[in-house]
Amino acid sequence: MSVPLTLLGLLEREPSHGYDLKRDYDTFFGRGKPLPFGQVYATLGRLARDGKVVISEVEPGDGPERKRYVITELGATEVDAWLTEPVEAEPHLQTVLFAKVVLALMLGRPAEEYLDTQRFAHLQRMRELTEIKRSGSLVDALLADHGLFHLQADLQWIDTTTARLGALAAAVRS
């Protein structure tokens, strides 16, 4: 997730204070990983330094002054370019799970047990996401679907790899 570009997109929607940007980010994009306030303000500082946002007004607050940020033309151009570029096709050919399986085989450890443990963890997460899908908003349901589809692909890979462990072991031990 590109935090700077996401914050720029939220600012293109409407000028906002840092607090409001954090709230909106967390509501729509921060499921399970809310954005720290420090990151919001550090990012806004860099965006201002780079001419992508400006401060339109400063209001007194309970603590520090509240600054309202506005996207500039440069910032809006960057958001437009980002939105129209396709996301890099995934998955990458190197994953942690693959590395663990290969290392387990190289070291003579029980790779199939590790795959079974991972399968169990994936199935547990799929149950959690299915519940989120059932009880959550449309945003929650679509995010849950995205996670479920990735987990299904991982499970298919786990099954395929389990079936080929003997051949993989021979290939990595030679």
N, CA, C and O of each residue as an XYZ file, in Angstrom:
696
protein
N       0.855     -1.173      0.000
C       0.000      0.000      0.000
C       0.894      1.226      0.000
O       1.805      1.336      0.820
N       0.639      2.141     -0.909
C       1.386      3.380     -0.959
C       0.677      4.417     -0.099
O      -0.321      5.005     -0.514
N       1.198      4.633      1.093
C       0.573      5.584      2.016
C       0.559      6.993      1.444
O      -0.488      7.640      1.475
N       1.686      7.505      0.916
C       1.638      8.874      0.395
C       0.595      9.067     -0.710
O      -0.138     10.056     -0.707
N       0.531      8.136     -1.638
C      -0.438      8.284     -2.734
C      -1.870      8.108     -2.241
O      -2.782      8.764     -2.746
N      -2.074      7.243     -1.276
C      -3.415      7.072     -0.723
C      -3.852      8.344      0.007
O      -4.992      8.784     -0.141
N      -2.949      8.933      0.792
C      -3.291     10.188      1.470
C      -3.552     11.297      0.445
O      -4.469     12.098      0.625
N      -2.757     11.350     -0.629
C      -3.018     12.329     -1.686
C      -4.405     12.122     -2.290
O      -5.129     13.087     -2.541
N      -4.773     10.864     -2.522
C      -6.098     10.582     -3.068
C      -7.205     11.038     -2.134
O      -8.216     11.583     -2.577
N      -7.012     10.814     -0.841
C      -8.008     11.288      0.127
C      -8.078     12.811      0.129
O      -9.158     13.378      0.294
N      -6.946     13.474     -0.052
C      -6.943     14.937     -0.111
C      -7.555     15.465     -1.405
O      -8.129     16.553     -1.424
N      -7.432     14.699     -2.477
C      -8.083     15.135     -3.716
C      -9.593     15.132     -3.540
O     -10.299     15.960     -4.117
N     -10.075     14.204     -2.747
C     -11.513     14.129     -2.459
C     -11.967     15.380     -1.724
O     -12.990     15.974     -2.064
N     -11.173     15.789     -0.679
C     -11.499     17.005      0.068
C     -10.312     17.404      0.941
O      -9.611     16.539      1.466
N     -10.083     18.702      1.098
C      -9.035     19.145      2.022
C      -9.328     18.595      3.424
O     -10.486     18.507      3.833
N      -8.271     18.229      4.149
C      -8.469     17.583      5.448
C      -7.338     17.888      6.402
O      -6.239     18.274      6.003
N      -7.643     17.702      7.690
C      -6.630     17.730      8.737
C      -5.986     16.347      8.802
O      -6.562     15.365      8.333
N      -4.798     16.275      9.381
C      -4.113     14.997      9.533
C      -4.952     13.972     10.287
O      -4.979     12.797      9.922
N      -5.630     14.416     11.331
C      -6.465     13.513     12.117
C      -7.558     12.881     11.246
O      -7.823     11.683     11.334
N      -8.185     13.709     10.405
C      -9.249     13.205      9.526
C      -8.696     12.245      8.477
O      -9.344     11.259      8.126
N      -7.493     12.540      7.979
C      -6.871     11.644      7.010
C      -6.588     10.280      7.629
O      -6.826      9.245      7.005
N      -6.080     10.286      8.858
C      -5.809      9.021      9.554
C      -7.101      8.239      9.742
O      -7.144      7.035      9.490
N      -8.144      8.913     10.179
C      -9.434      8.244     10.393
C      -9.947      7.619      9.089
O     -10.374      6.465      9.080
N      -9.906      8.374      8.003
C     -10.402      7.850      6.728
C      -9.519      6.722      6.205
O     -10.019      5.726      5.681
N      -8.210      6.881      6.348
C      -7.300      5.816      5.925
C      -7.603      4.535      6.695
O      -7.759      3.468      6.100
N      -7.686      4.643      8.009
C      -7.947      3.464      8.837
C      -9.298      2.836      8.511
O      -9.433      1.613      8.518
N     -10.294      3.666      8.228
C     -11.635      3.159      7.907
C     -11.644      2.341      6.624
O     -12.274      1.285      6.559
N     -10.950      2.824      5.615
C     -11.019      2.162      4.312
C      -9.837      1.254      3.987
O      -9.999      0.271      3.264
N      -8.656      1.567      4.508
C      -7.465      0.855      4.074
C      -6.650      0.229      5.200
O      -5.742     -0.556      4.926
N      -6.941      0.545      6.432
C      -6.090      0.124      7.533
C      -6.563     -1.096      8.285
O      -6.199     -1.273      9.448
N      -7.362     -1.945      7.664
C      -7.872     -3.134      8.335
C      -6.722     -3.941      8.922
O      -5.874     -4.444      8.185
N      -6.692     -4.065     10.220
C      -5.672     -4.864     10.869
C      -4.328     -4.169     10.991
O      -3.429     -4.680     11.659
N      -4.173     -3.006     10.355
C      -2.897     -2.290     10.435
C      -3.173     -0.787     10.332
O      -2.939     -0.177      9.288
N      -3.670     -0.199     11.417
C      -3.956      1.239     11.366
C      -2.682      2.043     11.154
O      -1.586      1.624     11.526
N      -2.855      3.187     10.558
C      -1.739      4.077     10.246
C      -1.361      4.862     11.502
O      -2.221      5.515     12.092
N      -0.105      4.816     11.919
C       0.308      5.600     13.095
C       0.228      7.101     12.798
O       0.511      7.538     11.682
N      -0.165      7.890     13.820
C      -0.248      9.339     13.637
C       1.077      9.907     13.157
O       1.101     10.771     12.280
N       2.184      9.427     13.727
C       3.496      9.928     13.336
C       3.761      9.750     11.857
O       4.362     10.617     11.223
N       3.315      8.629     11.299
C       3.517      8.377      9.871
C       2.672      9.331      9.035
O       3.113      9.802      7.986
N       1.447      9.619      9.506
C       0.583     10.550      8.775
C       1.266     11.906      8.656
O       1.375     12.465      7.565
N       1.727     12.432      9.796
C       2.296     13.773      9.788
C       3.666     13.823      9.108
O       3.995     14.819      8.462
N       4.455     12.779      9.242
C       5.735     12.735      8.530
C       5.495     12.706      7.022
O       6.192     13.377      6.260
N       4.498     11.919      6.599
C       4.178     11.827      5.170
C       3.650     13.163      4.658
O       4.037     13.608      3.577
N       2.774     13.804      5.422
C       2.259     15.114      5.010
C       3.389     16.136      4.907
O       3.384     16.981      4.012
N       4.348     16.062      5.813
C       5.492     16.963      5.755
C       6.302     16.765      4.480
O       6.719     17.736      3.847
N       6.526     15.500      4.102
C       7.268     15.223      2.863
C       6.463     15.663      1.639
O       7.022     16.211      0.689
N       5.150     15.422      1.664
C       4.316     15.836      0.537
C       4.317     17.360      0.388
O       4.325     17.876     -0.730
N       4.310     18.075      1.512
C       4.371     19.545      1.460
C       5.734     19.995      0.939
O       5.821     20.891      0.099
N       6.791     19.370      1.440
C       8.150     19.698      0.990
C       8.293     19.512     -0.523
O       8.965     20.294     -1.195
N       7.644     18.453     -1.051
C       7.749     18.126     -2.476
C       6.734     18.872     -3.339
O       6.669     18.652     -4.549
N       5.944     19.749     -2.728
C       5.001     20.572     -3.487
C       3.730     19.852     -3.901
O       3.038     20.307     -4.812
N       3.410     18.751     -3.261
C       2.221     17.983     -3.636
C       1.002     18.347     -2.793
O      -0.132     18.070     -3.182
N       1.240     18.970     -1.632
C       0.165     19.503     -0.795
C       0.620     20.851     -0.256
O       1.814     21.142     -0.182
N      -0.358     21.664      0.117
C      -0.083     22.919      0.812
C      -1.006     22.998      2.009
O      -2.034     22.324      2.067
N      -0.626     23.825      2.959
C      -1.475     24.062      4.128
C      -2.356     25.252      3.793
O      -1.860     26.329      3.464
N      -3.668     25.053      3.879
C      -4.582     26.129      3.498
C      -4.953     27.003      4.684
O      -5.177     28.202      4.523
N      -5.020     26.425      5.859
C      -5.363     27.207      7.044
C      -4.850     26.491      8.280
O      -4.675     25.273      8.285
N      -4.617     27.255      9.308
C      -4.158     26.720     10.585
C      -5.148     27.180     11.638
O      -5.454     28.367     11.745
N      -5.650     26.219     12.422
C      -6.622     26.522     13.475
C      -6.037     26.121     14.817
O      -5.276     25.158     14.899
N      -6.387     26.854     15.877
C      -5.925     26.404     17.189
C      -6.611     25.083     17.548
O      -7.759     24.842     17.174
N      -5.890     24.242     18.275
C      -6.444     22.963     18.704
C      -6.209     22.769     20.181
O      -5.617     23.630     20.833
N      -6.665     21.647     20.725
C      -6.439     21.342     22.135
C      -4.952     21.190     22.409
O      -4.477     21.554     23.484
N      -4.226     20.663     21.459
C      -2.777     20.488     21.570
C      -2.119     21.384     20.543
O      -2.243     22.607     20.594
N      -1.407     20.751     19.596
C      -0.786     21.548     18.523
C      -1.852     22.153     17.612
O      -3.005     21.724     17.603
N      -1.435     23.159     16.847
C      -2.361     23.773     15.896
C      -2.794     22.741     14.858
O      -2.028     21.852     14.485
N      -4.032     22.879     14.402
C      -4.570     21.962     13.390
C      -4.395     22.585     12.017
O      -4.860     23.694     11.755
N      -3.715     21.851     11.147
C      -3.450     22.331      9.793
C      -4.358     21.592      8.821
O      -4.486     20.368      8.873
N      -4.982     22.351      7.941
C      -5.798     21.741      6.889
C      -4.952     21.678      5.624
O      -4.439     22.691      5.149
N      -4.818     20.459      5.086
C      -3.984     20.225      3.912
C      -4.848     20.179      2.657
O      -5.968     19.667      2.668
N      -4.296     20.729      1.569
C      -4.967     20.762      0.269
C      -3.992     20.201     -0.761
O      -2.805     20.526     -0.745
N      -4.496     19.366     -1.646
C      -3.650     18.806     -2.700
C      -3.358     19.879     -3.740
O      -4.207     20.721     -4.030
N      -2.162     19.843     -4.294
C      -1.796     20.776     -5.365
C      -2.026     20.091     -6.716
O      -2.373     18.912     -6.783
N      -1.826     20.855     -7.776
C      -1.957     20.289     -9.126
C      -0.934     19.170     -9.334
O      -1.241     18.142     -9.937
N       0.286     19.382     -8.828
C       1.318     18.353     -8.923
C       0.873     17.069     -8.201
O       1.048     15.966     -8.719
N       0.303     17.225     -7.017
C      -0.184     16.065     -6.276
C      -1.314     15.359     -7.004
O      -1.345     14.130     -7.064
N      -2.249     16.133     -7.562
C      -3.381     15.543     -8.290
C      -2.899     14.810     -9.540
O      -3.444     13.766     -9.897
N      -1.882     15.355    -10.204
C      -1.323     14.698    -11.384
C      -0.694     13.357    -10.994
O      -0.830     12.364    -11.710
N      -0.001     13.343     -9.844
C       0.616     12.104     -9.391
C      -0.432     11.048     -9.029
O      -0.256      9.867     -9.328
N      -1.518     11.475     -8.388
C      -2.596     10.532     -8.057
C      -3.194      9.957     -9.334
O      -3.434      8.753     -9.427
N      -3.432     10.814    -10.311
C      -4.005     10.346    -11.574
C      -3.094      9.334    -12.252
O      -3.560      8.306    -12.743
N      -1.807      9.619    -12.280
C      -0.856      8.687    -12.903
C      -0.846      7.357    -12.148
O      -0.821      6.291    -12.764
N      -0.864      7.419    -10.827
C      -0.848      6.207     -9.999
C      -2.105      5.366    -10.226
O      -2.031      4.144    -10.347
N      -3.260      6.037    -10.282
C      -4.516      5.300    -10.463
C      -4.606      4.622    -11.821
O      -5.234      3.570    -11.949
N      -3.990      5.209    -12.828
C      -4.111      4.648    -14.174
C      -3.046      3.605    -14.492
O      -3.170      2.882    -15.480
N      -1.989      3.516    -13.662
C      -0.960      2.495    -13.880
C      -1.432      1.166    -13.328
O      -1.979      1.120    -12.226
N      -1.233      0.081    -14.066
C      -1.597     -1.219    -13.501
C      -0.665     -1.581    -12.344
O       0.508     -1.210    -12.331
N      -1.205     -2.299    -11.394
C      -0.410     -2.797    -10.280
C       0.483     -3.905    -10.818
O       0.064     -4.688    -11.671
N       1.721     -3.971    -10.318
C       2.636     -5.012    -10.761
C       2.005     -6.382    -10.527
O       1.496     -6.673     -9.445
N       2.049     -7.205    -11.555
C       1.462     -8.535    -11.460
C       2.172     -9.333    -10.371
O       3.401     -9.370    -10.312
N       1.404     -9.949     -9.539
C       1.947    -10.802     -8.482
C       1.491    -12.210     -8.760
O       0.620    -12.368     -9.615
N       1.960    -13.187     -8.164
C       2.940    -13.119     -7.091
C       4.346    -13.098     -7.646
O       4.591    -13.464     -8.796
N       5.240    -12.670     -6.821
C       6.652    -12.719     -7.165
C       7.107    -14.172     -7.050
O       6.468    -14.977     -6.372
N       8.173    -14.490     -7.692
C       8.612    -15.879     -7.712
C       9.342    -16.288     -6.441
O       9.733    -17.449     -6.319
N       9.539    -15.401     -5.510
C      10.203    -15.751     -4.258
C       9.270    -15.433     -3.102
O       8.838    -14.291     -2.948
N       8.959    -16.423     -2.299
C       8.092    -16.208     -1.146
C       8.729    -16.822      0.081
O       9.590    -17.696     -0.023
N       8.303    -16.362      1.237
C       8.805    -16.895      2.496
C       8.439    -18.370      2.623
O       9.269    -19.183      3.029
N       7.209    -18.717      2.279
C       6.772    -20.107      2.405
C       7.625    -21.033      1.527
O       8.032    -22.106      1.972
N       7.889    -20.628      0.312
C       8.728    -21.426     -0.575
C      10.122    -21.591      0.023
O      10.672    -22.692      0.029
N      10.689    -20.498      0.525
C      12.027    -20.557      1.122
C      12.046    -21.515      2.304
O      13.001    -22.276      2.467
N      11.008    -21.490      3.130
C      10.956    -22.389      4.283
C      10.908    -23.855      3.849
O      11.584    -24.700      4.436
N      10.120    -24.152      2.834
C      10.007    -25.537      2.358
C      11.346    -26.020      1.812
O      11.798    -27.116      2.142
N      11.978    -25.202      0.977
C      13.257    -25.605      0.385
C      14.310    -25.780      1.475
O      15.046    -26.767      1.459
N      14.397    -24.857      2.412
C      15.377    -24.990      3.486
C      15.099    -26.210      4.355
O      16.030    -26.907      4.757
N      13.839    -26.472      4.645
C      13.499    -27.658      5.435
C      13.987    -28.921      4.729
O      14.552    -29.815      5.360
N      13.765    -28.987      3.421
C      14.217    -30.151      2.666
C      15.739    -30.238      2.650
O      16.294    -31.324      2.815
N      16.413    -29.122      2.455
C      17.876    -29.113      2.457
C      18.446    -29.573      3.790
O      19.493    -30.217      3.842
N      17.749    -29.238      4.863
C      18.226    -29.552      6.213
C      17.695    -30.870      6.746
O      17.969    -31.240      7.887
N      16.930    -31.582      5.916
C      16.383    -32.867      6.348
C      15.296    -32.739      7.403
O      15.098    -33.649      8.208
N      14.611    -31.645      7.403
C      13.538    -31.421      8.373
C      12.194    -31.739      7.739
O      12.100    -31.866      6.518
N      11.142    -31.872      8.562
C       9.832    -32.338      8.061
C       9.045    -31.259      7.307
O       8.137    -30.648      7.870
N       9.384    -31.029      6.059
C       8.717    -30.007      5.252
C       7.212    -30.249      5.160
O       6.431    -29.297      5.154
N       6.803    -31.507      5.089
C       5.361    -31.787      4.980
C       4.620    -31.339      6.237
O       3.493    -30.850      6.154
N       5.246    -31.503      7.392
C       4.617    -31.023      8.635
C       4.489    -29.507      8.613
O       3.476    -28.961      9.050
N       5.520    -28.822      8.103
C       5.462    -27.368      8.020
C       4.327    -26.936      7.075
O       3.596    -25.988      7.361
N       4.199    -27.635      5.967
C       3.116    -27.319      5.027
C       1.750    -27.574      5.656
O       0.816    -26.799      5.449
N       1.629    -28.659      6.424
C       0.360    -28.940      7.112
C       0.036    -27.843      8.123
O      -1.115    -27.422      8.244
N       1.052    -27.384      8.845
C       0.845    -26.304      9.819
C       0.397    -25.037      9.103
O      -0.498    -24.334      9.573
N       1.025    -24.746      7.959
C       0.643    -23.562      7.193
C      -0.772    -23.711      6.645
O      -1.542    -22.751      6.644
N      -1.112    -24.894      6.187
C      -2.468    -25.142      5.685
C      -3.493    -24.862      6.785
O      -4.512    -24.214      6.540
N      -3.221    -25.349      7.986
C      -4.125    -25.123      9.112
C      -4.270    -23.619      9.390
O      -5.380    -23.129      9.600
N      -3.150    -22.894      9.392
C      -3.195    -21.451      9.641
C      -4.000    -20.737      8.549
O      -4.774    -19.826      8.844
N      -3.821    -21.144      7.306
C      -4.583    -20.542      6.205
C      -6.079    -20.826      6.357
O      -6.906    -19.936      6.162
N      -6.415    -22.048      6.698
C      -7.836    -22.389      6.863
C      -8.463    -21.601      8.009
O      -9.612    -21.168      7.914
N      -7.710    -21.416      9.089
C      -8.208    -20.610     10.202
C      -8.450    -19.172      9.762
O      -9.479    -18.581     10.091
N      -7.500    -18.611      9.016
C      -7.666    -17.238      8.537
C      -8.831    -17.148      7.556
O      -9.535    -16.138      7.533
N      -9.042    -18.165      6.761
C     -10.172    -18.169      5.828
C     -11.497    -18.164      6.587
O     -12.447    -17.500      6.174
N     -11.563    -18.902      7.695
C     -12.785    -18.870      8.515
C     -13.031    -17.465      9.064
O     -14.164    -16.985      9.069
N     -11.965    -16.809      9.524
C     -12.092    -15.447     10.043
C     -12.565    -14.490      8.953
O     -13.453    -13.668      9.181
N     -11.971    -14.600      7.773
C     -12.359    -13.717      6.669
C     -13.790    -13.987      6.206
O     -14.507    -13.061      5.830
N     -14.196    -15.230      6.232
C     -15.568    -15.571      5.852
C     -16.556    -14.942      6.831
O     -17.621    -14.481      6.420
N     -16.224    -14.919      8.096
C     -17.087    -14.279      9.091
C     -17.126    -12.767      8.873
O     -18.185    -12.149      8.987
N     -15.991    -12.180      8.566
C     -15.954    -10.746      8.255
C     -16.830    -10.462      7.040
O     -17.566     -9.476      7.010
N     -16.745    -11.322      6.053
C     -17.541    -11.166      4.826
C     -19.034    -11.237      5.132
O     -19.832    -10.484      4.575
N     -19.398    -12.154      6.026
C     -20.814    -12.317      6.384
C     -21.357    -11.139      7.185
O     -22.490    -10.706      6.975
N     -20.546    -10.627      8.100
C     -21.073     -9.649      9.050
C     -20.649     -8.210      8.782
O     -21.149     -7.289      9.428
N     -19.735     -8.004      7.840
C     -19.196     -6.666      7.632
C     -19.889     -5.890      6.534
O     -20.864     -6.337      5.929
N     -19.350     -4.720      6.306
C     -19.854     -3.842      5.255
C     -19.396     -4.357      3.888
O     -18.675     -5.351      3.798
N     -19.819     -3.678      2.845
C     -19.391     -4.043      1.494
C     -17.874     -3.906      1.361
O     -17.227     -4.749      0.739
N     -17.303     -2.844      1.942
C     -15.854     -2.664      1.913
C     -15.171     -3.849      2.584
O     -14.213     -4.406      2.049
N     -15.670     -4.231      3.761
C     -15.102     -5.381      4.474
C     -15.226     -6.653      3.644
O     -14.286     -7.445      3.573
N     -16.379     -6.852      3.018
C     -16.610     -8.069      2.234
C     -15.661     -8.149      1.045
O     -15.137     -9.222      0.748
N     -15.434     -7.037      0.365
C     -14.542     -7.054     -0.788
C     -13.095     -7.271     -0.370
O     -12.352     -7.977     -1.052
N     -12.689     -6.671      0.743
C     -11.339     -6.929      1.254
C     -11.194     -8.383      1.682
O     -10.157     -9.003      1.443
N     -12.222     -8.924      2.308
C     -12.192    -10.329      2.722
C     -12.110    -11.233      1.500
O     -11.356    -12.207      1.507
N     -12.867    -10.932      0.456
C     -12.783    -11.724     -0.786
C     -11.366    -11.728     -1.338
O     -10.859    -12.771     -1.751
N     -10.733    -10.576     -1.345
C      -9.360    -10.479     -1.856
C      -8.446    -11.404     -1.065
O      -7.660    -12.153     -1.645
N      -8.547    -11.352      0.241
C      -7.731    -12.231      1.078
C      -8.061    -13.693      0.871
O      -7.163    -14.533      0.808
N      -9.353    -14.004      0.765
C      -9.772    -15.404      0.563
C      -9.229    -15.973     -0.740
O      -8.773    -17.116     -0.775
N      -9.273    -15.192     -1.802
C      -8.775    -15.683     -3.088
C      -7.275    -15.956     -3.031
O      -6.799    -16.941     -3.595
N      -6.531    -15.083     -2.348
C      -5.089    -15.314     -2.205
C      -4.808    -16.550     -1.360
O      -3.910    -17.333     -1.673
N      -5.571    -16.722     -0.298
C      -5.377    -17.900      0.544
C      -5.739    -19.183     -0.205
O      -5.086    -20.211     -0.026
N      -6.771    -19.125     -1.038
C      -7.126    -20.303     -1.845
C      -5.984    -20.668     -2.786
O      -5.662    -21.845     -2.954
N      -5.382    -19.671     -3.388
C      -4.245    -19.938     -4.280
C      -3.084    -20.535     -3.490
O      -2.434    -21.470     -3.957
N      -2.821    -20.006     -2.305
C      -1.764    -20.574     -1.460
C      -2.065    -22.020     -1.098
O      -1.169    -22.865     -1.121
N      -3.305    -22.310     -0.768
C      -3.671    -23.693     -0.421
C      -3.463    -24.627     -1.609
O      -3.004    -25.757     -1.445
N      -3.798    -24.158     -2.787
C      -3.576    -24.973     -3.985
C      -2.074    -25.227     -4.161
O      -1.667    -26.335     -4.512
N      -1.254    -24.200     -3.917
C       0.190    -24.360     -4.026
C       0.698    -25.337     -2.954
O       1.561    -26.169     -3.233
N       0.172    -25.237     -1.752
C       0.577    -26.147     -0.676
C       0.263    -27.589     -1.067
O       1.092    -28.476     -0.865
N      -0.920    -27.830     -1.622
C      -1.289    -29.187     -2.048
C      -0.378    -29.687     -3.164
O       0.072    -30.833     -3.132
N      -0.106    -28.835     -4.148
C       0.763    -29.223     -5.257
C       2.172    -29.511     -4.761
O       2.789    -30.495     -5.170
N       2.676    -28.669     -3.894
C       4.029    -28.841     -3.367
C       4.120    -30.097     -2.509
O       5.103    -30.834     -2.588
N       3.109    -30.344     -1.696
C       3.091    -31.558     -0.873
C       3.184    -32.792     -1.763
O       3.901    -33.741     -1.445
N       2.459    -32.777     -2.876
C       2.487    -33.916     -3.795
C       3.851    -34.072     -4.471
O       4.189    -35.166     -4.923
N       4.630    -33.009     -4.544
C       5.922    -33.047     -5.240
C       7.123    -32.971     -4.285
O       8.247    -32.747     -4.734
N       6.906    -33.152     -3.005
C       8.002    -32.995     -2.043
C       9.174    -33.927     -2.314
O      10.329    -33.526     -2.173
N       8.894    -35.147     -2.694
C       9.975    -36.099     -2.979
C      10.868    -35.593     -4.096
O      12.092    -35.595     -3.968
N      10.268    -35.165     -5.177
C      11.042    -34.669     -6.318
C      11.767    -33.374     -5.963
O      12.906    -33.167     -6.380
N      11.113    -32.503     -5.196
C      11.748    -31.248     -4.788
C      12.930    -31.518     -3.866
O      13.977    -30.880     -3.978
N      12.752    -32.470     -2.954
C      13.847    -32.839     -2.053
C      15.055    -33.319     -2.848
O      16.187    -32.938     -2.550
N      14.823    -34.148     -3.850
C      15.923    -34.649     -4.668
C      16.598    -33.494     -5.423
O      17.820    -33.476     -5.568
N      15.807    -32.543     -5.895
C      16.358    -31.427     -6.665
C      17.193    -30.486     -5.788
O      18.231    -29.994     -6.230
N      16.758    -30.237     -4.569
C      17.490    -29.279     -3.731
C      18.648    -29.905     -2.973
O      19.512    -29.185     -2.473
N      18.687    -31.215     -2.878
C      19.774    -31.891     -2.161
C      20.932    -32.250     -3.104
O      22.012    -32.625     -2.646
N      20.708    -32.137     -4.405
C      21.765    -32.530     -5.354
C      22.746    -31.422     -5.597
O      23.691    -31.591     -6.367
